[in-house]
Amino acid sequence: MSTSEPPPWPHCAHGADPAANPVGCRGVHVPGHTACLAHLADTDRDAYLANLTPGANIDHRGTTFTDSLLDALLNALRDPATGYTRLGHAGFQSATFEDNAGFGSATFEDNAVFESATFKGHAVFESATFKGHAGFQSATFERDARFGSATFKDHVWFQSATFKGDTRFWSATFKGDARFGSATFEGDARFGSATFEGDAWFGSATFEGDARFGSATFEGDAWFGSATFERDARFEWATFKSDAGFESATFKGHAGFESATFESRAGFESATFKGDAGFESATFEGHAWFQSATFERDARFGSATFKDHAWFQSATFKGHAWFQSATFERDAWFQSATFKEADQFGPLVCAQRVVLSGAVFGGPVTLSFAARRLECRRTRWSSTAEIRLRYATVDFAHAVFEYPLTIAAEPDPFVLTDGRQLAEDPFPSAPDPGVQVASLRGVDAAHLVLSDLDLSECLFTGTVHLDQLRLEGACTFDTAPPAVHWRRWPPVRFTARRVLAEEHHWRASQPGAMRGWNVAVLGAGRTGPLQLAPVYRALRKAFEDGKHEPGAADFYYGEMEMRRHADDIPRSERGLLTAYWALSGYGLRASRALAWLGAAMVLTIVLLMAFGLAQDTPKQTATGTVPAGKGKVTFEIDKDDPQNPTGNRFTGQRFEKALNVTLNSVVFRSSGQDLTTAGTYIEMASRLTEPVLLGLAVLAVRNRVKR
């Protein structure tokens, strides 16, 4: 944006070398004369200066000022009441200041235009006041430019200006927009404690020396997009009250934003940090955007506070990523980020989600998060890793790792390197710091270790090498509904066992499902018995390899249940499995087998008393023929056939005999009792079934106590 200017001026012909400058002197004519102020006759110059009063408008475009000529002009405009120079509209476009330009404490009542001016000495504007526009577009400052404590009450333009010496704007106040787009600062640029009440535009600016904005205040937008910082960029304790834009900026030295405050959006998209990036103790009250940023050395965000979403998608961390004691009050997005050498990530606190989906970790790393949720879908680890968590729900679907990886719940608050405990302010009333796993689908579990995790809602279908999964500590699973359901006949009661979340979802989706099976298992999809049977089988083997036989028994039960309900087995086999389940819970429910044994024994006793025991004990009889003449007598001893009982069959005596027969049948022995024909068959059936039921009960007990 340019200021209003008079029309092109006539060039002064005096003092020019036609061979070197065919145009001649470019100074604008002094009113009423045909020469510029530099080439005006002494008497005419004195008369012109004598007629000037403080606050007068002046137009000396293209004029070359020596030290003495500028002093004479400023003295003519000096206010005797204050001792300071006051200028009205000041036109110095394309002017050249051969020596120091001393405008210190001057007041520009109207626009001050120095566009394309050249300051060969120091440009001194310290404590100057610009009440109108201040235009320094394309100006060249060959030595120091001093604007310390200057006040710009309207817009100021320094676009494409060149500062070859140090630039000093410390404690300056910019009440309007300050535009430094495409400016070049070859020396140090010092804006410490400056106040920008309007927008501050430094887009595409080049800082070849240090850029110092410590404790500066940006009340309007601060735009540093595509700026280049060749050396250190220091914004410690700076305050950005509106948007701060550093998109595509390049920081070749240290980028220091320690303790800076970003009250609105902080944009560092596609920025490149070739040196260390320091954001320790910085506060981001709005969105923090670091998408596609590149940190070639250490990225330090220790003790930083992100009060809104923090976006680090596709960012590249080539050095260490220090987020120790950082606090994210909303989501922290590191989707598709690359961590090449980070050996520690955290401990940090996130009140909502930490998203690492698609991220890549190139070296050994320990991640420590106290977060509500951790998403690691398709995250890739190229070396060993340990993830220690508190309060979190973990989604690990399709994550890739070729080396051992441990996910563990941390029972106590994380301890920082200085010995202090990590403050967990976002979780003031959370009673349980336990960690849940939401999904392991698509993971190769051959190198995965889970420790002290809640797996009650974890989705396992599709996990590869699940039989090699290592479960350590107190890893818990969901259980079957414990209540007895009387609304069906016979009543249904599910015995306690470990159950996968997918089985909960499948059973809850079946017609006539019993209450207690969880319906809302996110992502369970259409998983059914055919898919769940191998999952239970693999987990059973994992428990067996870990010498956890009771846990393995639960998963064996689940495997058999899924086989019994699967559609890919013949009906005869399904019937056999159903009988196995009904009689003994697949050899795992001793109470069920004992109940059937007791029922079989009672039935045997009742049947024996009713039909099997003879009415009376058969008597032995001897029969023979006595031959005549004292011959040898021959007797035949026989026993009467047992008689079917009549009358009162259920007596104490008959009960005792029936019990004796039944107990002997349980241990596969014959009682020796006299039985009717029906009783003989009853005993045979008893000797076949009851030892089998006893064996199933013994097997179930063994499976529960085996180690």
C-alpha positions in Angstrom: 0.0 0.0 0.0 1.5 3.3 -1.0 1.0 6.8 0.4 -0.4 9.7 -1.6 2.3 11.5 -3.4 2.5 14.7 -5.5 2.9 14.3 -9.2 6.4 13.6 -10.7 8.7 16.5 -9.9 11.1 18.4 -12.2 14.6 17.4 -11.7 17.2 19.8 -10.5 19.9 20.4 -13.1 22.6 21.6 -10.7 25.5 19.6 -9.4 25.1 16.7 -11.8 27.7 15.0 -13.9 25.9 14.5 -17.3 28.2 11.6 -18.2 27.4 9.8 -14.9 23.8 10.9 -14.5 22.2 12.2 -17.7 19.1 13.1 -15.8 21.0 15.3 -13.4 20.1 15.9 -9.7 16.8 14.2 -8.8 15.9 16.7 -6.1 12.5 18.4 -6.2 12.6 22.2 -6.7 12.1 24.3 -3.7 8.9 26.2 -4.1 9.5 29.4 -6.1 12.9 28.3 -7.3 14.5 26.1 -10.0 16.8 24.1 -7.8 16.5 21.6 -5.0 17.4 22.5 -1.4 20.9 21.0 -1.8 21.7 23.2 -4.8 19.8 26.3 -3.8 21.9 29.5 -3.4 22.9 30.2 0.2 20.8 33.3 0.4 17.8 31.6 -1.1 18.2 28.6 1.1 18.5 30.8 4.2 15.4 32.7 3.2 13.4 29.4 2.6 14.5 28.0 6.0 13.7 31.3 7.8 10.1 31.1 6.5 9.6 27.6 7.8 7.6 27.1 11.1 7.2 24.1 13.3 4.7 21.7 11.8 5.1 23.0 8.2 4.8 20.7 5.2 8.0 20.0 3.4 8.7 18.3 0.1 12.3 17.4 -0.6 12.0 14.3 -2.8 15.2 13.1 -4.4 17.2 15.6 -2.5 20.7 14.8 -1.2 21.2 15.8 2.5 24.5 16.3 4.2 24.6 16.3 7.9 24.7 20.2 8.1 21.9 20.6 5.5 19.6 18.2 7.4 20.4 19.9 10.7 19.6 23.3 9.2 16.2 22.0 8.0 15.3 20.3 11.3 16.4 23.3 13.3 14.1 25.5 11.2 11.2 23.2 12.2 12.1 22.9 15.9 9.4 23.9 18.3 10.9 26.4 20.7 8.3 25.4 23.4 9.5 21.8 23.5 12.8 21.9 21.8 11.8 19.1 19.5 11.3 19.2 15.7 7.8 19.1 14.4 7.0 18.4 10.8 3.8 18.4 8.8 3.6 16.3 5.7 7.2 15.3 5.1 8.2 14.1 1.6 11.6 12.5 1.4 11.0 10.0 -1.4 14.2 8.9 -3.0 16.2 11.3 -0.8 19.7 10.5 0.0 21.1 11.1 3.5 24.9 11.2 3.1 25.6 11.3 6.9 23.6 10.5 10.0 20.0 11.3 9.7 19.0 12.6 13.1 15.2 12.6 13.5 15.3 11.6 17.1 12.3 12.8 19.2 10.9 14.4 16.1 7.1 14.6 15.6 5.6 14.0 12.1 2.2 15.6 12.3 1.2 14.3 8.9 2.4 11.6 6.6 6.2 10.9 6.6 7.3 9.5 3.2 10.8 8.1 2.9 10.0 5.7 0.1 13.2 4.6 -1.8 15.3 6.9 0.4 18.9 6.0 1.1 20.4 6.4 4.5 24.2 6.2 4.2 24.8 7.0 7.8 22.9 6.0 10.9 19.1 6.6 10.6 18.1 7.9 14.0 14.3 8.0 14.7 14.5 7.1 18.4 11.5 8.4 20.3 10.1 9.9 17.1 6.3 10.2 16.8 4.6 9.5 13.4 1.0 10.7 13.6 0.2 10.0 10.0 1.4 7.3 7.6 5.1 6.4 7.7 6.3 5.1 4.4 9.8 3.6 4.1 9.1 1.2 1.2 12.3 0.2 -0.7 14.4 2.4 1.5 18.0 1.5 2.1 19.6 1.8 5.5 23.3 1.3 4.9 24.2 1.6 8.6 22.1 1.3 11.8 18.4 2.1 11.7 17.3 3.3 15.1 13.6 3.5 15.9 13.8 2.6 19.6 10.7 3.9 21.6 9.3 5.4 18.4 5.5 5.7 18.1 3.7 5.0 14.9 0.1 6.2 15.3 -0.9 5.2 11.8 0.2 2.6 9.3 3.9 2.2 8.6 5.4 0.6 5.5 8.9 -0.9 5.2 8.1 -3.3 2.4 11.3 -4.3 0.4 13.4 -2.1 2.6 17.0 -3.0 3.1 18.6 -2.7 6.5 22.4 -3.3 6.1 23.2 -2.4 9.7 21.5 -3.2 13.0 17.8 -2.4 13.2 16.5 -1.2 16.5 12.8 -1.0 17.2 12.9 -1.9 20.8 9.9 -0.5 22.8 8.5 1.0 19.7 4.7 1.3 19.4 2.9 0.5 16.2 -0.7 1.6 16.5 -1.6 0.9 12.9 -0.4 -1.8 10.6 3.3 -2.4 10.4 4.4 -3.8 7.1 7.9 -5.2 6.6 7.0 -7.7 3.8 10.1 -8.7 1.7 12.3 -6.5 3.8 16.0 -7.5 4.3 17.7 -7.2 7.6 21.4 -7.8 7.1 22.3 -7.0 10.7 20.5 -7.7 13.9 16.8 -6.8 14.0 15.8 -5.9 17.5 12.1 -5.5 18.2 12.2 -6.4 21.9 9.3 -5.1 24.0 7.8 -3.5 20.9 4.0 -3.2 20.7 2.1 -3.9 17.5 -1.5 -2.8 18.0 -2.4 -3.3 14.4 -1.3 -6.1 12.0 2.5 -6.9 11.8 3.4 -8.1 8.3 6.9 -9.7 7.9 6.0 -12.0 5.1 9.0 -13.1 2.9 11.3 -10.9 5.0 14.9 -12.0 5.3 16.7 -11.8 8.7 20.4 -12.3 8.1 21.3 -11.4 11.6 19.6 -12.2 14.8 15.9 -11.4 14.9 14.9 -10.4 18.4 11.3 -10.0 19.3 11.6 -10.9 23.0 8.6 -9.6 25.1 7.1 -8.0 22.0 3.3 -7.7 22.0 1.3 -8.4 18.8 -2.3 -7.2 19.3 -3.2 -7.7 15.6 -2.2 -10.4 13.3 1.5 -11.3 13.1 2.4 -12.6 9.7 5.9 -14.1 9.1 4.9 -16.4 6.3 7.8 -17.5 4.1 10.2 -15.3 6.2 13.8 -16.5 6.4 15.8 -16.3 9.7 19.4 -17.0 8.8 20.5 -16.8 12.5 18.6 -16.9 15.8 14.9 -15.9 15.9 14.1 -14.9 19.4 10.4 -14.5 20.5 10.8 -15.3 24.2 8.0 -14.0 26.3 6.3 -12.5 23.2 2.5 -12.2 23.3 0.5 -12.9 20.2 -3.1 -11.7 20.9 -4.4 -12.4 17.4 -3.3 -14.9 14.7 0.4 -15.6 14.4 1.4 -16.9 11.0 4.8 -18.5 10.4 3.7 -20.7 7.5 6.6 -21.8 5.3 9.1 -19.8 7.4 12.7 -21.0 7.5 14.6 -20.8 10.8 18.2 -21.6 10.2 19.4 -20.8 13.7 17.7 -21.2 17.0 14.0 -20.5 17.0 13.2 -19.3 20.5 9.6 -19.1 21.5 10.1 -19.9 25.2 7.3 -18.7 27.4 5.6 -17.0 24.5 1.8 -16.7 24.6 -0.3 -17.4 21.5 -3.8 -16.2 22.4 -5.3 -17.1 19.0 -4.2 -19.2 16.1 -0.5 -20.1 15.9 0.4 -21.2 12.3 3.7 -22.9 11.6 2.5 -25.0 8.7 5.4 -26.2 6.4 7.9 -24.2 8.5 11.5 -25.5 8.5 13.5 -25.4 11.7 17.1 -26.1 10.9 18.3 -25.3 14.4 16.8 -26.1 17.7 13.1 -25.1 18.1 12.4 -23.9 21.6 8.8 -23.7 22.7 9.4 -24.5 26.4 6.7 -23.1 28.7 4.9 -21.6 25.7 1.1 -21.2 25.9 -1.1 -21.9 22.9 -4.6 -20.7 23.7 -5.9 -21.2 20.1 -5.2 -23.8 17.5 -1.5 -24.6 17.1 -0.7 -25.6 13.6 2.5 -27.4 12.8 1.4 -29.5 9.8 4.2 -30.6 7.5 6.7 -28.6 9.7 10.3 -30.0 9.6 12.4 -30.0 12.8 15.9 -30.9 11.7 17.3 -30.7 15.2 15.7 -30.8 18.6 12.1 -29.7 19.0 11.5 -28.6 22.5 8.0 -28.2 23.8 8.7 -29.0 27.5 6.0 -27.6 29.8 4.2 -26.1 26.9 0.4 -25.7 27.3 -2.0 -26.3 24.4 -5.5 -25.1 25.3 -7.0 -25.9 22.0 -6.2 -28.5 19.3 -2.6 -29.0 18.4 -1.9 -30.2 14.9 1.4 -31.8 14.0 0.2 -33.9 11.0 3.0 -34.9 8.6 5.6 -33.1 10.7 9.1 -34.4 10.6 11.2 -34.6 13.8 14.8 -35.4 12.8 16.2 -34.7 16.2 14.7 -35.2 19.7 11.1 -34.4 20.3 10.9 -33.0 23.8 7.3 -32.8 25.1 8.1 -33.5 28.7 5.4 -32.1 31.0 3.5 -30.6 28.0 -0.2 -30.3 28.6 -2.8 -30.7 25.8 -6.3 -29.7 27.0 -7.8 -30.9 23.7 -6.6 -33.2 20.9 -3.0 -33.6 20.0 -2.6 -34.6 16.3 0.6 -36.3 15.2 -1.0 -38.2 12.3 1.6 -39.3 9.7 4.4 -37.5 11.6 8.0 -38.9 11.3 10.2 -39.3 14.4 13.6 -40.3 13.2 15.7 -40.1 16.4 13.3 -39.4 19.2 14.2 -41.7 22.1 11.6 -40.1 24.5 8.2 -38.8 23.7 6.6 -37.4 26.9 5.6 -37.8 29.6 2.8 -35.5 28.7 -0.8 -34.9 29.6 -3.6 -34.8 27.1 -7.2 -34.3 28.2 -8.6 -35.8 25.0 -6.9 -37.7 22.1 -3.3 -38.2 21.2 -3.4 -39.2 17.5 -0.3 -41.0 16.2 -2.1 -42.8 13.3 0.3 -43.3 10.4 3.2 -41.9 12.3 6.7 -43.5 11.8 9.3 -44.0 14.6 12.8 -44.7 13.3 14.6 -45.6 16.5 14.1 -47.0 20.0 11.6 -44.8 21.8 9.6 -44.6 25.0 6.2 -43.0 24.8 4.7 -41.8 28.1 1.2 -40.4 28.0 -1.6 -39.6 30.5 -4.4 -39.2 28.0 -8.0 -40.1 27.4 -7.4 -41.8 24.2 -4.3 -42.9 22.1 -4.9 -43.7 18.4 -2.1 -45.6 16.7 -3.8 -46.9 13.6 -1.2 -47.9 11.0 1.6 -46.4 13.1 5.0 -47.9 12.3 7.9 -48.6 14.7 11.2 -49.6 13.1 12.9 -50.4 16.4 12.0 -51.4 19.9 9.4 -49.3 21.7 7.7 -49.0 25.0 4.3 -47.2 25.5 3.5 -46.4 29.1 0.0 -45.0 29.7 -2.4 -43.7 32.2 -6.2 -43.2 31.9 -6.1 -44.0 28.1 -8.0 -46.1 25.7 -5.7 -47.4 23.0 -6.6 -48.1 19.4 -3.8 -50.1 17.8 -5.5 -51.3 14.7 -3.1 -52.2 11.8 -0.1 -50.9 13.6 3.2 -52.2 12.3 6.3 -53.1 14.3 9.1 -55.6 13.6 10.7 -55.5 17.1 9.4 -56.0 20.6 6.8 -53.4 21.6 5.3 -53.1 25.1 2.1 -51.4 26.0 1.8 -51.0 29.8 -0.4 -49.2 32.3 1.5 -47.0 34.7 -0.1 -47.3 38.2 1.6 -44.1 39.6 2.0 -40.6 38.1 5.0 -40.2 35.8 8.2 -38.9 37.3 10.1 -36.2 35.4 13.8 -36.0 35.0 14.1 -33.5 37.9 12.3 -35.9 40.2 8.9 -34.1 40.3 5.7 -36.0 39.5 3.9 -35.0 36.3 0.9 -32.8 37.1 -2.3 -34.4 35.9 -4.6 -31.4 36.1 -7.0 -32.5 33.3 -7.8 -35.6 35.4 -8.6 -34.2 38.8 -11.4 -36.6 39.7 -10.5 -39.6 37.6 -10.6 -42.5 40.2 -8.8 -45.1 38.1 -5.8 -44.5 35.9 -6.3 -47.9 34.2 -5.7 -48.3 30.5 -8.1 -50.0 28.0 -7.2 -51.4 24.6 -9.9 -50.8 21.9 -8.5 -52.7 19.0 -5.5 -54.9 17.9 -7.0 -55.7 14.5 -4.5 -56.2 11.8 -1.5 -56.2 14.2 1.2 -58.8 14.0 1.3 -59.8 17.7 4.5 -61.9 17.5 6.5 -59.1 19.2 3.7 -57.5 21.3 3.7 -57.5 25.1 0.6 -56.2 27.0 0.9 -55.5 30.7 -1.8 -54.6 33.2 -4.3 -53.6 30.6 -8.1 -53.8 30.4 -8.9 -55.9 27.3 -12.7 -56.0 27.9 -13.5 -54.0 24.8 -10.5 -55.0 22.7 -11.2 -56.2 19.1 -8.9 -59.1 18.3 -10.3 -60.5 15.0 -7.8 -60.1 12.3 -4.8 -60.1 14.6 -1.8 -62.1 13.2 0.2 -64.5 15.3 -2.1 -63.9 18.2 -0.9 -67.2 19.8 2.5 -65.5 20.4 1.0 -62.5 22.2 2.5 -62.0 25.7 0.1 -61.0 28.5 1.8 -59.9 31.7 0.5 -58.5 34.9 -3.3 -58.1 35.5 -4.7 -58.1 32.0 -8.5 -58.3 32.3 -11.2 -59.4 29.8 -14.9 -58.9 29.8 -17.1 -61.6 31.3 -20.3 -63.3 30.5 -23.5 -62.0 32.1 -23.7 -63.5 35.6 -27.4 -63.3 36.3 -30.0 -66.1 35.9 -32.5 -65.4 33.1 -35.9 -66.7 34.2 -37.9 -65.4 31.2 -37.0 -68.6 29.2 -37.6 -72.2 30.0 -35.4 -73.8 31.1 -33.8 -70.8 32.9 -30.5 -69.6 31.4 -27.4 -68.9 33.4 -24.0 -68.1 31.9 -21.2 -69.2 34.1 -18.4 -66.8 34.7 -15.6 -66.8 32.1 -13.4 -64.5 30.1 -15.3 -63.3 26.9 -14.1 -61.3 23.9 -15.9 -58.1 23.0 -16.7 -59.5 19.6 -18.6 -62.4 21.2 -20.6 -59.9 23.3 -21.6 -58.0 20.1 -22.5 -61.2 18.2 -24.6 -62.6 21.0 -26.4 -59.3 21.6 -27.3 -59.1 17.9 -28.9 -62.6 17.9 -32.7 -62.9 18.0 -34.0 -63.4 21.5 -30.6 -62.4 23.0 -30.4 -62.3 26.8 -29.8 -59.0 28.5 -26.3 -58.4 29.7 -24.5 -58.9 26.4 -23.0 -55.6 25.3 -24.4 -54.2 22.1 -22.3 -51.1 21.5 -18.9 -52.5 20.7 -17.5 -50.0 18.2 -16.0 -51.6 15.1 -17.0 -55.2 15.9 -18.8 -55.3 12.5 -20.2 -58.7 11.4 -17.8 -60.9 13.3 -19.4 -64.2 14.1 -18.5 -67.7 15.5 -16.7 -68.7 12.4 -14.2 -65.8 12.8 -14.1 -65.9 16.6 -13.2 -69.6 17.0 -9.6 -69.2 15.8 -9.2 -66.1 17.9 -10.1 -68.0 21.0 -7.9 -70.8 20.0 -4.9 -68.5 19.5 -5.5 -66.8 22.8 -5.8 -70.1 24.5 -2.4 -71.1 23.3 -0.9 -67.8 24.4 -2.2 -68.4 27.9 -0.9 -71.9 27.9 2.5 -70.8 26.8 2.4 -68.3 29.7 1.5 -71.2 32.1 -1.9 -69.6 32.9 -4.0 -72.7 32.6 -7.2 -71.3 34.2 -7.1 -68.4 31.7 -6.5 -70.9 28.9 -9.5 -72.9 30.0 -11.8 -69.9 29.6 -10.6 -69.4 26.0 -10.9 -73.1 25.3 -14.5 -72.8 26.5 -15.0 -69.8 24.2 -13.5 -71.7 21.3 -15.8 -74.6 21.8 -18.8 -72.3 22.1 -17.9 -70.7 18.8 -17.4 -74.1 17.1 -20.8 -75.2 18.4 -22.5 -72.1 16.9 -20.5 -72.0 13.7 -22.2 -72.8 10.4 -19.3 -74.7 8.9 -19.6 -78.0 10.9 -21.9 -80.9 10.3 -25.1 -81.2 12.3 -23.9 -84.4 13.9 -20.8 -82.8 15.2 -22.7 -79.9 16.4 -25.0 -82.2 18.3 -22.0 -84.0 19.9 -20.6 -80.6 20.9 -24.0 -79.6 22.3 -24.0 -82.8 24.4 -20.5 -82.1 25.6 -21.4 -78.6 26.6 -24.6 -79.7 28.3 -23.0 -82.5 30.3 -19.8 -80.8 31.5 -19.3 -77.4 29.9 -16.7 -78.9 27.6 -15.0 -80.6 30.4 -14.5 -77.3 32.3 -17.6 -77.1 34.5 -17.2 -79.6 37.4 -20.5 -78.5 39.0 -22.4 -79.3 35.8 -20.9 -82.7 35.5 -21.5 -83.4 39.2 -25.0 -82.3 38.9 -25.6 -84.6 36.0 -23.9 -87.4 37.9 -26.1 -86.8 40.9 -29.2 -86.7 38.7 -28.1 -90.0 37.0 -27.5 -91.6 40.4 -30.9 -90.5 41.7 -32.6 -91.7 38.5 -30.7 -95.1 38.8 -31.8 -95.5 42.4 -35.4 -94.7 41.6 -35.4 -97.1 38.6 -33.8 -99.8 40.6 -36.2 -99.4 43.5 -39.1 -99.4 41.0 -38.1 -102.1 38.6 -34.6 -103.4 39.2 -34.6 -105.0 42.6 -36.3 -108.4 43.0 -39.3 -108.7 45.3 -37.4 -111.2 47.6 -34.1 -112.7 47.6 -34.4 -115.9 45.5 -34.1 -119.1 47.5 -31.9 -122.0 46.6 -33.7 -125.4 46.1 -32.2 -128.9 45.9 -34.0 -131.6 43.9 -33.0 -135.2 43.3 -34.2 -138.9 42.9 -33.6 -141.7 45.5 -32.9 -144.8 43.5 -34.3 -148.1 44.7 -32.0 -150.5 46.4 -29.8 -148.1 48.2 -28.2 -146.4 45.2 -26.4 -143.1 45.0 -28.6 -140.0 45.5 -28.1 -137.1 43.1 -29.3 -133.5 43.9 -29.6 -130.5 41.6 -29.3 -127.1 43.4 -31.0 -124.3 41.6 -32.1 -120.7 42.3 -35.4 -119.2 41.6 -35.6 -116.3 39.0 -35.8 -112.9 40.7 -39.4 -111.9 40.8 -40.6 -108.4 39.8 -41.5 -106.3 42.7 -45.0 -105.9 43.8 -46.6 -103.9 46.6 -44.6 -101.2 48.3 -41.4 -100.8 46.3 -39.9 -97.7 47.9 -38.8 -98.9 51.3 -35.7 -98.1 53.2 -34.3 -101.5 52.7 -34.8 -101.4 48.9 -33.3 -97.8 48.9 -30.2 -99.2 50.6 -29.8 -101.9 48.1 -30.4 -99.5 45.1 -27.8 -97.1 46.5 -25.3 -99.9 46.9 -25.8 -100.9 43.2 -25.6 -97.2 42.1 -22.4 -96.4 44.0 -20.7 -99.5 42.7 -21.7 -98.5 39.2 -20.1 -95.1 39.6 -16.7 -96.8 40.1 -17.4 -99.4 37.4 -18.0 -102.3 39.8 -20.7 -104.9 40.1 -22.7 -104.8 43.3 -23.6 -108.5 43.3 -27.2 -107.7 44.1 -30.0 -109.9 42.7 -31.6 -107.8 40.0 -34.5 -108.3 37.7 -34.0 -108.3 34.0 -34.8 -104.6 33.8 -32.5 -104.0 36.8 -29.7 -105.7 34.9 -30.0 -103.3 32.0 -30.4 -100.3 34.4 -27.1 -101.3 36.1 -25.4 -101.7 32.7 -26.5 -98.2 31.6 -25.4 -96.8 35.0 -22.0 -98.4 34.8 -21.5 -96.8 31.4 -22.7 -93.2 32.0 -21.9 -92.5 35.6 -18.1 -93.2 35.5 -18.0 -90.9 32.4 -19.7 -88.1 34.3 -17.4 -88.6 37.2 -14.4 -88.5 34.9 -15.7 -85.2 33.3 -16.0 -83.7 36.8 -12.5 -84.7 37.7 -11.2 -83.3 34.4 -12.9 -80.0 35.0 -11.4 -79.7 38.4 -8.0 -80.5 37.0 -8.3 -77.9 34.3 -9.1 -75.2 36.9 -6.2 -76.0 39.3 -3.5 -77.1 36.9 -0.4 -74.8 36.7 
